[in-house]
Amino acid sequence: MSRDIKRIKRDILDQFRAMDGEEDDVLSEKWLQEEYLPVLDIFEKQDFNKAIRQLAAKGVLRYTSTKGAPPLLMLTEKGANLIH
């Protein structure tokens, strides 16, 4: 099933919701690296990057990116309020 940007954003927020995420909680790197990112095709991976930038621009999460590693995604207060 193809994932668009909207679906990817929902997947990320659903994962935070599943872990009962609070402000400053970090999404599991293991989940990203072993479960989520490997199933995305090249276009979906580009959309993943757009999705996290859009979520960050809306203040829902903060992220840091290191070349060769999955991004570190941290929930903000606004994001925590959104998922609860």
PyMOL Python script that loads the backbone (N, CA, C, O; Angstrom):
from pymol import cmd

cmd.read_pdbstr("""\
ATOM      1  N   MET A   1       0.845  -1.172   0.000  1.00  0.00           N
ATOM      2  CA  MET A   1       0.000   0.000   0.000  1.00  0.00           C
ATOM      3  C   MET A   1       0.894   1.241   0.000  1.00  0.00           C
ATOM      4  O   MET A   1       1.809   1.356   0.816  1.00  0.00           O
ATOM      5  N   SER A   2       0.632   2.128  -0.885  1.00  0.00           N
ATOM      6  CA  SER A   2       1.423   3.341  -1.034  1.00  0.00           C
ATOM      7  C   SER A   2       1.071   4.340   0.069  1.00  0.00           C
ATOM      8  O   SER A   2      -0.095   4.523   0.420  1.00  0.00           O
ATOM      9  N   ARG A   3       2.097   4.968   0.594  1.00  0.00           N
ATOM     10  CA  ARG A   3       1.901   5.959   1.656  1.00  0.00           C
ATOM     11  C   ARG A   3       2.177   7.354   1.093  1.00  0.00           C
ATOM     12  O   ARG A   3       3.242   7.613   0.532  1.00  0.00           O
ATOM     13  N   ASP A   4       1.202   8.239   1.252  1.00  0.00           N
ATOM     14  CA  ASP A   4       1.430   9.624   0.874  1.00  0.00           C
ATOM     15  C   ASP A   4       1.861  10.398   2.125  1.00  0.00           C
ATOM     16  O   ASP A   4       1.939   9.831   3.214  1.00  0.00           O
ATOM     17  N   ILE A   5       2.136  11.676   1.964  1.00  0.00           N
ATOM     18  CA  ILE A   5       2.633  12.482   3.076  1.00  0.00           C
ATOM     19  C   ILE A   5       1.643  12.475   4.241  1.00  0.00           C
ATOM     20  O   ILE A   5       2.046  12.356   5.398  1.00  0.00           O
ATOM     21  N   LYS A   6       0.369  12.601   3.943  1.00  0.00           N
ATOM     22  CA  LYS A   6      -0.648  12.621   4.991  1.00  0.00           C
ATOM     23  C   LYS A   6      -0.634  11.311   5.777  1.00  0.00           C
ATOM     24  O   LYS A   6      -0.712  11.323   7.006  1.00  0.00           O
ATOM     25  N   ARG A   7      -0.537  10.203   5.086  1.00  0.00           N
ATOM     26  CA  ARG A   7      -0.512   8.887   5.740  1.00  0.00           C
ATOM     27  C   ARG A   7       0.761   8.724   6.576  1.00  0.00           C
ATOM     28  O   ARG A   7       0.711   8.163   7.670  1.00  0.00           O
ATOM     29  N   ILE A   8       1.880   9.201   6.081  1.00  0.00           N
ATOM     30  CA  ILE A   8       3.139   9.093   6.819  1.00  0.00           C
ATOM     31  C   ILE A   8       3.059   9.921   8.107  1.00  0.00           C
ATOM     32  O   ILE A   8       3.500   9.467   9.163  1.00  0.00           O
ATOM     33  N   LYS A   9       2.504  11.120   8.023  1.00  0.00           N
ATOM     34  CA  LYS A   9       2.351  11.942   9.222  1.00  0.00           C
ATOM     35  C   LYS A   9       1.457  11.227  10.231  1.00  0.00           C
ATOM     36  O   LYS A   9       1.738  11.232  11.430  1.00  0.00           O
ATOM     37  N   ARG A  10       0.389  10.619   9.747  1.00  0.00           N
ATOM     38  CA  ARG A  10      -0.516   9.873  10.624  1.00  0.00           C
ATOM     39  C   ARG A  10       0.211   8.687  11.261  1.00  0.00           C
ATOM     40  O   ARG A  10       0.041   8.423  12.451  1.00  0.00           O
ATOM     41  N   ASP A  11       1.019   7.970  10.473  1.00  0.00           N
ATOM     42  CA  ASP A  11       1.789   6.839  11.002  1.00  0.00           C
ATOM     43  C   ASP A  11       2.714   7.277  12.141  1.00  0.00           C
ATOM     44  O   ASP A  11       2.799   6.613  13.174  1.00  0.00           O
ATOM     45  N   ILE A  12       3.397   8.392  11.942  1.00  0.00           N
ATOM     46  CA  ILE A  12       4.323   8.902  12.959  1.00  0.00           C
ATOM     47  C   ILE A  12       3.559   9.276  14.231  1.00  0.00           C
ATOM     48  O   ILE A  12       3.946   8.887  15.333  1.00  0.00           O
ATOM     49  N   LEU A  13       2.478  10.027  14.069  1.00  0.00           N
ATOM     50  CA  LEU A  13       1.697  10.432  15.238  1.00  0.00           C
ATOM     51  C   LEU A  13       1.043   9.233  15.910  1.00  0.00           C
ATOM     52  O   LEU A  13       0.935   9.196  17.136  1.00  0.00           O
ATOM     53  N   ASP A  14       0.606   8.255  15.129  1.00  0.00           N
ATOM     54  CA  ASP A  14       0.029   7.032  15.707  1.00  0.00           C
ATOM     55  C   ASP A  14       1.061   6.276  16.532  1.00  0.00           C
ATOM     56  O   ASP A  14       0.721   5.689  17.559  1.00  0.00           O
ATOM     57  N   GLN A  15       2.312   6.283  16.098  1.00  0.00           N
ATOM     58  CA  GLN A  15       3.360   5.608  16.860  1.00  0.00           C
ATOM     59  C   GLN A  15       3.605   6.331  18.180  1.00  0.00           C
ATOM     60  O   GLN A  15       3.782   5.686  19.214  1.00  0.00           O
ATOM     61  N   PHE A  16       3.617   7.659  18.157  1.00  0.00           N
ATOM     62  CA  PHE A  16       3.725   8.412  19.407  1.00  0.00           C
ATOM     63  C   PHE A  16       2.512   8.119  20.297  1.00  0.00           C
ATOM     64  O   PHE A  16       2.649   7.971  21.511  1.00  0.00           O
ATOM     65  N   ARG A  17       1.338   8.038  19.693  1.00  0.00           N
ATOM     66  CA  ARG A  17       0.107   7.766  20.442  1.00  0.00           C
ATOM     67  C   ARG A  17       0.187   6.377  21.082  1.00  0.00           C
ATOM     68  O   ARG A  17      -0.215   6.199  22.232  1.00  0.00           O
ATOM     69  N   ALA A  18       0.701   5.400  20.344  1.00  0.00           N
ATOM     70  CA  ALA A  18       0.804   4.032  20.853  1.00  0.00           C
ATOM     71  C   ALA A  18       1.734   3.949  22.058  1.00  0.00           C
ATOM     72  O   ALA A  18       1.537   3.114  22.941  1.00  0.00           O
ATOM     73  N   MET A  19       2.737   4.805  22.096  1.00  0.00           N
ATOM     74  CA  MET A  19       3.660   4.806  23.229  1.00  0.00           C
ATOM     75  C   MET A  19       3.224   5.800  24.306  1.00  0.00           C
ATOM     76  O   MET A  19       3.966   6.073  25.250  1.00  0.00           O
ATOM     77  N   ASP A  20       1.998   6.342  24.152  1.00  0.00           N
ATOM     78  CA  ASP A  20       1.448   7.324  25.086  1.00  0.00           C
ATOM     79  C   ASP A  20       2.420   8.483  25.261  1.00  0.00           C
ATOM     80  O   ASP A  20       2.741   8.891  26.378  1.00  0.00           O
ATOM     81  N   GLY A  21       2.881   9.003  24.120  1.00  0.00           N
ATOM     82  CA  GLY A  21       3.918  10.033  24.097  1.00  0.00           C
ATOM     83  C   GLY A  21       3.546  11.310  24.808  1.00  0.00           C
ATOM     84  O   GLY A  21       2.411  11.783  24.749  1.00  0.00           O
ATOM     85  N   GLU A  22       4.536  11.850  25.481  1.00  0.00           N
ATOM     86  CA  GLU A  22       4.431  13.137  26.162  1.00  0.00           C
ATOM     87  C   GLU A  22       5.487  14.074  25.574  1.00  0.00           C
ATOM     88  O   GLU A  22       6.334  13.653  24.786  1.00  0.00           O
ATOM     89  N   GLU A  23       5.426  15.344  25.966  1.00  0.00           N
ATOM     90  CA  GLU A  23       6.391  16.321  25.481  1.00  0.00           C
ATOM     91  C   GLU A  23       7.820  15.827  25.718  1.00  0.00           C
ATOM     92  O   GLU A  23       8.136  15.303  26.787  1.00  0.00           O
ATOM     93  N   ASP A  24       8.661  15.996  24.730  1.00  0.00           N
ATOM     94  CA  ASP A  24      10.077  15.621  24.736  1.00  0.00           C
ATOM     95  C   ASP A  24      10.338  14.120  24.606  1.00  0.00           C
ATOM     96  O   ASP A  24      11.492  13.695  24.644  1.00  0.00           O
ATOM     97  N   ASP A  25       9.283  13.309  24.451  1.00  0.00           N
ATOM     98  CA  ASP A  25       9.505  11.888  24.175  1.00  0.00           C
ATOM     99  C   ASP A  25      10.049  11.739  22.763  1.00  0.00           C
ATOM    100  O   ASP A  25       9.684  12.489  21.858  1.00  0.00           O
ATOM    101  N   VAL A  26      10.925  10.762  22.593  1.00  0.00           N
ATOM    102  CA  VAL A  26      11.580  10.518  21.311  1.00  0.00           C
ATOM    103  C   VAL A  26      11.030   9.228  20.715  1.00  0.00           C
ATOM    104  O   VAL A  26      10.895   8.214  21.401  1.00  0.00           O
ATOM    105  N   LEU A  27      10.714   9.290  19.422  1.00  0.00           N
ATOM    106  CA  LEU A  27      10.224   8.103  18.723  1.00  0.00           C
ATOM    107  C   LEU A  27      11.346   7.074  18.648  1.00  0.00           C
ATOM    108  O   LEU A  27      12.501   7.417  18.391  1.00  0.00           O
ATOM    109  N   SER A  28      11.006   5.851  18.867  1.00  0.00           N
ATOM    110  CA  SER A  28      11.991   4.776  18.896  1.00  0.00           C
ATOM    111  C   SER A  28      12.773   4.688  17.583  1.00  0.00           C
ATOM    112  O   SER A  28      12.203   4.500  16.508  1.00  0.00           O
ATOM    113  N   GLU A  29      14.092   4.830  17.705  1.00  0.00           N
ATOM    114  CA  GLU A  29      14.957   4.683  16.530  1.00  0.00           C
ATOM    115  C   GLU A  29      14.852   3.266  15.977  1.00  0.00           C
ATOM    116  O   GLU A  29      14.916   3.056  14.766  1.00  0.00           O
ATOM    117  N   LYS A  30      14.691   2.299  16.874  1.00  0.00           N
ATOM    118  CA  LYS A  30      14.548   0.901  16.452  1.00  0.00           C
ATOM    119  C   LYS A  30      13.304   0.733  15.576  1.00  0.00           C
ATOM    120  O   LYS A  30      13.358   0.077  14.536  1.00  0.00           O
ATOM    121  N   TRP A  31      12.185   1.326  15.999  1.00  0.00           N
ATOM    122  CA  TRP A  31      10.956   1.234  15.204  1.00  0.00           C
ATOM    123  C   TRP A  31      11.181   1.844  13.832  1.00  0.00           C
ATOM    124  O   TRP A  31      10.819   1.249  12.817  1.00  0.00           O
ATOM    125  N   LEU A  32      11.782   3.040  13.799  1.00  0.00           N
ATOM    126  CA  LEU A  32      12.029   3.698  12.515  1.00  0.00           C
ATOM    127  C   LEU A  32      12.947   2.861  11.627  1.00  0.00           C
ATOM    128  O   LEU A  32      12.639   2.616  10.460  1.00  0.00           O
ATOM    129  N   GLN A  33      14.056   2.431  12.178  1.00  0.00           N
ATOM    130  CA  GLN A  33      15.097   1.779  11.396  1.00  0.00           C
ATOM    131  C   GLN A  33      14.751   0.341  11.012  1.00  0.00           C
ATOM    132  O   GLN A  33      15.106  -0.108   9.922  1.00  0.00           O
ATOM    133  N   GLU A  34      14.072  -0.375  11.884  1.00  0.00           N
ATOM    134  CA  GLU A  34      13.830  -1.795  11.633  1.00  0.00           C
ATOM    135  C   GLU A  34      12.436  -2.115  11.114  1.00  0.00           C
ATOM    136  O   GLU A  34      12.244  -3.107  10.411  1.00  0.00           O
ATOM    137  N   GLU A  35      11.460  -1.272  11.459  1.00  0.00           N
ATOM    138  CA  GLU A  35      10.090  -1.594  11.078  1.00  0.00           C
ATOM    139  C   GLU A  35       9.481  -0.660  10.029  1.00  0.00           C
ATOM    140  O   GLU A  35       8.795  -1.116   9.115  1.00  0.00           O
ATOM    141  N   TYR A  36       9.730   0.630  10.159  1.00  0.00           N
ATOM    142  CA  TYR A  36       9.015   1.574   9.296  1.00  0.00           C
ATOM    143  C   TYR A  36       9.762   1.931   8.017  1.00  0.00           C
ATOM    144  O   TYR A  36       9.248   1.719   6.919  1.00  0.00           O
ATOM    145  N   LEU A  37      10.951   2.464   8.150  1.00  0.00           N
ATOM    146  CA  LEU A  37      11.686   2.930   6.969  1.00  0.00           C
ATOM    147  C   LEU A  37      11.993   1.825   5.950  1.00  0.00           C
ATOM    148  O   LEU A  37      11.944   2.098   4.751  1.00  0.00           O
ATOM    149  N   PRO A  38      12.307   0.589   6.369  1.00  0.00           N
ATOM    150  CA  PRO A  38      12.623  -0.449   5.373  1.00  0.00           C
ATOM    151  C   PRO A  38      11.470  -0.799   4.421  1.00  0.00           C
ATOM    152  O   PRO A  38      11.705  -1.300   3.321  1.00  0.00           O
ATOM    153  N   VAL A  39      10.240  -0.539   4.838  1.00  0.00           N
ATOM    154  CA  VAL A  39       9.112  -0.894   3.970  1.00  0.00           C
ATOM    155  C   VAL A  39       8.730   0.234   3.009  1.00  0.00           C
ATOM    156  O   VAL A  39       7.874   0.050   2.144  1.00  0.00           O
ATOM    157  N   LEU A  40       9.364   1.401   3.160  1.00  0.00           N
ATOM    158  CA  LEU A  40       9.066   2.527   2.273  1.00  0.00           C
ATOM    159  C   LEU A  40       9.892   2.428   0.996  1.00  0.00           C
ATOM    160  O   LEU A  40      11.072   2.077   1.034  1.00  0.00           O
ATOM    161  N   ASP A  41       9.261   2.740  -0.135  1.00  0.00           N
ATOM    162  CA  ASP A  41      10.027   2.795  -1.382  1.00  0.00           C
ATOM    163  C   ASP A  41      10.729   4.159  -1.465  1.00  0.00           C
ATOM    164  O   ASP A  41      10.559   5.000  -0.582  1.00  0.00           O
ATOM    165  N   ILE A  42      11.497   4.370  -2.501  1.00  0.00           N
ATOM    166  CA  ILE A  42      12.312   5.588  -2.634  1.00  0.00           C
ATOM    167  C   ILE A  42      11.454   6.860  -2.611  1.00  0.00           C
ATOM    168  O   ILE A  42      11.861   7.872  -2.039  1.00  0.00           O
ATOM    169  N   PHE A  43      10.280   6.810  -3.225  1.00  0.00           N
ATOM    170  CA  PHE A  43       9.404   7.983  -3.264  1.00  0.00           C
ATOM    171  C   PHE A  43       8.766   8.231  -1.899  1.00  0.00           C
ATOM    172  O   PHE A  43       8.616   9.375  -1.469  1.00  0.00           O
ATOM    173  N   GLU A  44       8.394   7.148  -1.228  1.00  0.00           N
ATOM    174  CA  GLU A  44       7.816   7.283   0.109  1.00  0.00           C
ATOM    175  C   GLU A  44       8.861   7.799   1.101  1.00  0.00           C
ATOM    176  O   GLU A  44       8.521   8.538   2.025  1.00  0.00           O
ATOM    177  N   LYS A  45      10.118   7.419   0.920  1.00  0.00           N
ATOM    178  CA  LYS A  45      11.175   7.930   1.796  1.00  0.00           C
ATOM    179  C   LYS A  45      11.353   9.433   1.601  1.00  0.00           C
ATOM    180  O   LYS A  45      11.619  10.157   2.560  1.00  0.00           O
ATOM    181  N   GLN A  46      11.208   9.903   0.367  1.00  0.00           N
ATOM    182  CA  GLN A  46      11.259  11.345   0.121  1.00  0.00           C
ATOM    183  C   GLN A  46      10.061  12.025   0.790  1.00  0.00           C
ATOM    184  O   GLN A  46      10.194  13.099   1.377  1.00  0.00           O
ATOM    185  N   ASP A  47       8.889  11.386   0.694  1.00  0.00           N
ATOM    186  CA  ASP A  47       7.697  11.926   1.345  1.00  0.00           C
ATOM    187  C   ASP A  47       7.831  11.882   2.866  1.00  0.00           C
ATOM    188  O   ASP A  47       7.313  12.760   3.556  1.00  0.00           O
ATOM    189  N   PHE A  48       8.516  10.875   3.392  1.00  0.00           N
ATOM    190  CA  PHE A  48       8.772  10.800   4.827  1.00  0.00           C
ATOM    191  C   PHE A  48       9.532  12.043   5.276  1.00  0.00           C
ATOM    192  O   PHE A  48       9.181  12.659   6.282  1.00  0.00           O
ATOM    193  N   ASN A  49      10.557  12.405   4.542  1.00  0.00           N
ATOM    194  CA  ASN A  49      11.347  13.597   4.885  1.00  0.00           C
ATOM    195  C   ASN A  49      10.492  14.851   4.813  1.00  0.00           C
ATOM    196  O   ASN A  49      10.613  15.731   5.665  1.00  0.00           O
ATOM    197  N   LYS A  50       9.628  14.946   3.809  1.00  0.00           N
ATOM    198  CA  LYS A  50       8.725  16.097   3.699  1.00  0.00           C
ATOM    199  C   LYS A  50       7.748  16.102   4.872  1.00  0.00           C
ATOM    200  O   LYS A  50       7.453  17.159   5.431  1.00  0.00           O
ATOM    201  N   ALA A  51       7.251  14.933   5.244  1.00  0.00           N
ATOM    202  CA  ALA A  51       6.271  14.824   6.330  1.00  0.00           C
ATOM    203  C   ALA A  51       6.863  15.305   7.648  1.00  0.00           C
ATOM    204  O   ALA A  51       6.212  16.047   8.384  1.00  0.00           O
ATOM    205  N   ILE A  52       8.092  14.892   7.953  1.00  0.00           N
ATOM    206  CA  ILE A  52       8.660  15.332   9.237  1.00  0.00           C
ATOM    207  C   ILE A  52       8.971  16.828   9.217  1.00  0.00           C
ATOM    208  O   ILE A  52       8.868  17.497  10.245  1.00  0.00           O
ATOM    209  N   ARG A  53       9.347  17.348   8.064  1.00  0.00           N
ATOM    210  CA  ARG A  53       9.566  18.799   7.976  1.00  0.00           C
ATOM    211  C   ARG A  53       8.246  19.553   8.178  1.00  0.00           C
ATOM    212  O   ARG A  53       8.219  20.594   8.835  1.00  0.00           O
ATOM    213  N   GLN A  54       7.161  19.031   7.618  1.00  0.00           N
ATOM    214  CA  GLN A  54       5.860  19.678   7.783  1.00  0.00           C
ATOM    215  C   GLN A  54       5.386  19.612   9.235  1.00  0.00           C
ATOM    216  O   GLN A  54       4.858  20.592   9.761  1.00  0.00           O
ATOM    217  N   LEU A  55       5.571  18.461   9.883  1.00  0.00           N
ATOM    218  CA  LEU A  55       5.186  18.339  11.288  1.00  0.00           C
ATOM    219  C   LEU A  55       6.017  19.287  12.157  1.00  0.00           C
ATOM    220  O   LEU A  55       5.501  19.876  13.106  1.00  0.00           O
ATOM    221  N   ALA A  56       7.285  19.429  11.834  1.00  0.00           N
ATOM    222  CA  ALA A  56       8.151  20.346  12.580  1.00  0.00           C
ATOM    223  C   ALA A  56       7.723  21.791  12.337  1.00  0.00           C
ATOM    224  O   ALA A  56       7.700  22.596  13.268  1.00  0.00           O
ATOM    225  N   ALA A  57       7.386  22.121  11.102  1.00  0.00           N
ATOM    226  CA  ALA A  57       6.962  23.487  10.776  1.00  0.00           C
ATOM    227  C   ALA A  57       5.674  23.861  11.512  1.00  0.00           C
ATOM    228  O   ALA A  57       5.458  25.028  11.837  1.00  0.00           O
ATOM    229  N   LYS A  58       4.824  22.868  11.774  1.00  0.00           N
ATOM    230  CA  LYS A  58       3.583  23.114  12.521  1.00  0.00           C
ATOM    231  C   LYS A  58       3.804  23.078  14.024  1.00  0.00           C
ATOM    232  O   LYS A  58       2.880  23.334  14.797  1.00  0.00           O
ATOM    233  N   GLY A  59       5.022  22.763  14.442  1.00  0.00           N
ATOM    234  CA  GLY A  59       5.329  22.743  15.862  1.00  0.00           C
ATOM    235  C   GLY A  59       4.912  21.479  16.582  1.00  0.00           C
ATOM    236  O   GLY A  59       4.858  21.456  17.811  1.00  0.00           O
ATOM    237  N   VAL A  60       4.615  20.418  15.830  1.00  0.00           N
ATOM    238  CA  VAL A  60       4.163  19.164  16.425  1.00  0.00           C
ATOM    239  C   VAL A  60       5.340  18.325  16.909  1.00  0.00           C
ATOM    240  O   VAL A  60       5.231  17.604  17.901  1.00  0.00           O
ATOM    241  N   LEU A  61       6.461  18.421  16.207  1.00  0.00           N
ATOM    242  CA  LEU A  61       7.655  17.710  16.634  1.00  0.00           C
ATOM    243  C   LEU A  61       8.894  18.485  16.266  1.00  0.00           C
ATOM    244  O   LEU A  61       8.860  19.408  15.453  1.00  0.00           O
ATOM    245  N   ARG A  62       9.995  18.086  16.885  1.00  0.00           N
ATOM    246  CA  ARG A  62      11.319  18.602  16.537  1.00  0.00           C
ATOM    247  C   ARG A  62      12.105  17.412  16.026  1.00  0.00           C
ATOM    248  O   ARG A  62      11.862  16.276  16.433  1.00  0.00           O
ATOM    249  N   TYR A  63      13.045  17.673  15.136  1.00  0.00           N
ATOM    250  CA  TYR A  63      13.853  16.557  14.649  1.00  0.00           C
ATOM    251  C   TYR A  63      15.275  17.002  14.388  1.00  0.00           C
ATOM    252  O   TYR A  63      15.556  18.169  14.116  1.00  0.00           O
ATOM    253  N   THR A  64      16.152  16.035  14.482  1.00  0.00           N
ATOM    254  CA  THR A  64      17.537  16.236  14.070  1.00  0.00           C
ATOM    255  C   THR A  64      17.861  15.114  13.107  1.00  0.00           C
ATOM    256  O   THR A  64      17.377  13.992  13.252  1.00  0.00           O
ATOM    257  N   SER A  65      18.659  15.420  12.156  1.00  0.00           N
ATOM    258  CA  SER A  65      18.996  14.442  11.135  1.00  0.00           C
ATOM    259  C   SER A  65      20.508  14.367  10.987  1.00  0.00           C
ATOM    260  O   SER A  65      21.191  15.385  10.872  1.00  0.00           O
ATOM    261  N   THR A  66      21.008  13.151  10.994  1.00  0.00           N
ATOM    262  CA  THR A  66      22.422  12.892  10.786  1.00  0.00           C
ATOM    263  C   THR A  66      22.548  12.000   9.562  1.00  0.00           C
ATOM    264  O   THR A  66      21.847  10.996   9.442  1.00  0.00           O
ATOM    265  N   LYS A  67      23.433  12.364   8.668  1.00  0.00           N
ATOM    266  CA  LYS A  67      23.589  11.596   7.436  1.00  0.00           C
ATOM    267  C   LYS A  67      23.869  10.124   7.759  1.00  0.00           C
ATOM    268  O   LYS A  67      24.744   9.803   8.563  1.00  0.00           O
ATOM    269  N   GLY A  68      23.106   9.244   7.113  1.00  0.00           N
ATOM    270  CA  GLY A  68      23.293   7.814   7.285  1.00  0.00           C
ATOM    271  C   GLY A  68      22.541   7.211   8.463  1.00  0.00           C
ATOM    272  O   GLY A  68      22.578   5.997   8.664  1.00  0.00           O
ATOM    273  N   ALA A  69      21.867   8.035   9.235  1.00  0.00           N
ATOM    274  CA  ALA A  69      21.111   7.544  10.386  1.00  0.00           C
ATOM    275  C   ALA A  69      19.672   8.032  10.273  1.00  0.00           C
ATOM    276  O   ALA A  69      19.413   9.075   9.672  1.00  0.00           O
ATOM    277  N   PRO A  70      18.736   7.283  10.848  1.00  0.00           N
ATOM    278  CA  PRO A  70      17.355   7.778  10.832  1.00  0.00           C
ATOM    279  C   PRO A  70      17.255   9.045  11.671  1.00  0.00           C
ATOM    280  O   PRO A  70      18.040   9.238  12.600  1.00  0.00           O
ATOM    281  N   PRO A  71      16.303   9.903  11.353  1.00  0.00           N
ATOM    282  CA  PRO A  71      16.164  11.139  12.115  1.00  0.00           C
ATOM    283  C   PRO A  71      15.706  10.860  13.541  1.00  0.00           C
ATOM    284  O   PRO A  71      15.035   9.864  13.813  1.00  0.00           O
ATOM    285  N   LEU A  72      16.078  11.747  14.430  1.00  0.00           N
ATOM    286  CA  LEU A  72      15.624  11.695  15.808  1.00  0.00           C
ATOM    287  C   LEU A  72      14.379  12.575  15.884  1.00  0.00           C
ATOM    288  O   LEU A  72      14.463  13.785  15.671  1.00  0.00           O
ATOM    289  N   LEU A  73      13.230  11.979  16.184  1.00  0.00           N
ATOM    290  CA  LEU A  73      11.961  12.699  16.209  1.00  0.00           C
ATOM    291  C   LEU A  73      11.500  12.860  17.650  1.00  0.00           C
ATOM    292  O   LEU A  73      11.331  11.875  18.369  1.00  0.00           O
ATOM    293  N   MET A  74      11.298  14.104  18.068  1.00  0.00           N
ATOM    294  CA  MET A  74      10.908  14.403  19.446  1.00  0.00           C
ATOM    295  C   MET A  74       9.570  15.144  19.446  1.00  0.00           C
ATOM    296  O   MET A  74       9.385  16.116  18.715  1.00  0.00           O
ATOM    297  N   LEU A  75       8.659  14.676  20.262  1.00  0.00           N
ATOM    298  CA  LEU A  75       7.336  15.269  20.359  1.00  0.00           C
ATOM    299  C   LEU A  75       7.403  16.585  21.134  1.00  0.00           C
ATOM    300  O   LEU A  75       8.099  16.683  22.144  1.00  0.00           O
ATOM    301  N   THR A  76       6.687  17.576  20.662  1.00  0.00           N
ATOM    302  CA  THR A  76       6.605  18.863  21.362  1.00  0.00           C
ATOM    303  C   THR A  76       5.359  18.862  22.255  1.00  0.00           C
ATOM    304  O   THR A  76       4.564  17.922  22.222  1.00  0.00           O
ATOM    305  N   GLU A  77       5.201  19.901  23.034  1.00  0.00           N
ATOM    306  CA  GLU A  77       3.993  20.036  23.859  1.00  0.00           C
ATOM    307  C   GLU A  77       2.757  20.075  22.960  1.00  0.00           C
ATOM    308  O   GLU A  77       1.744  19.441  23.255  1.00  0.00           O
ATOM    309  N   LYS A  78       2.852  20.820  21.868  1.00  0.00           N
ATOM    310  CA  LYS A  78       1.722  20.907  20.929  1.00  0.00           C
ATOM    311  C   LYS A  78       1.408  19.519  20.362  1.00  0.00           C
ATOM    312  O   LYS A  78       0.239  19.156  20.234  1.00  0.00           O
ATOM    313  N   GLY A  79       2.433  18.748  20.026  1.00  0.00           N
ATOM    314  CA  GLY A  79       2.227  17.410  19.501  1.00  0.00           C
ATOM    315  C   GLY A  79       1.600  16.487  20.525  1.00  0.00           C
ATOM    316  O   GLY A  79       0.717  15.694  20.198  1.00  0.00           O
ATOM    317  N   ALA A  80       2.059  16.589  21.774  1.00  0.00           N
ATOM    318  CA  ALA A  80       1.493  15.767  22.842  1.00  0.00           C
ATOM    319  C   ALA A  80       0.020  16.084  23.043  1.00  0.00           C
ATOM    320  O   ALA A  80      -0.795  15.181  23.233  1.00  0.00           O
ATOM    321  N   ASN A  81      -0.323  17.374  23.001  1.00  0.00           N
ATOM    322  CA  ASN A  81      -1.733  17.759  23.144  1.00  0.00           C
ATOM    323  C   ASN A  81      -2.554  17.245  21.969  1.00  0.00           C
ATOM    324  O   ASN A  81      -3.716  16.874  22.139  1.00  0.00           O
ATOM    325  N   LEU A  82      -1.967  17.221  20.790  1.00  0.00           N
ATOM    326  CA  LEU A  82      -2.672  16.763  19.593  1.00  0.00           C
ATOM    327  C   LEU A  82      -3.025  15.275  19.660  1.00  0.00           C
ATOM    328  O   LEU A  82      -4.110  14.871  19.243  1.00  0.00           O
ATOM    329  N   ILE A  83      -2.110  14.472  20.183  1.00  0.00           N
ATOM    330  CA  ILE A  83      -2.343  13.022  20.151  1.00  0.00           C
ATOM    331  C   ILE A  83      -3.174  12.525  21.338  1.00  0.00           C
ATOM    332  O   ILE A  83      -3.608  11.373  21.349  1.00  0.00           O
ATOM    333  N   HIS A  84      -3.395  13.375  22.323  1.00  0.00           N
ATOM    334  CA  HIS A  84      -4.183  12.944  23.500  1.00  0.00           C
ATOM    335  C   HIS A  84      -5.594  13.451  23.433  1.00  0.00           C
ATOM    336  O   HIS A  84      -6.389  13.184  24.334  1.00  0.00           O
TER     337      HIS A  84
END
""", "prot")
cmd.dss("prot")
cmd.show_as("cartoon", "prot")
cmd.util.cbc("prot")
cmd.orient("prot")
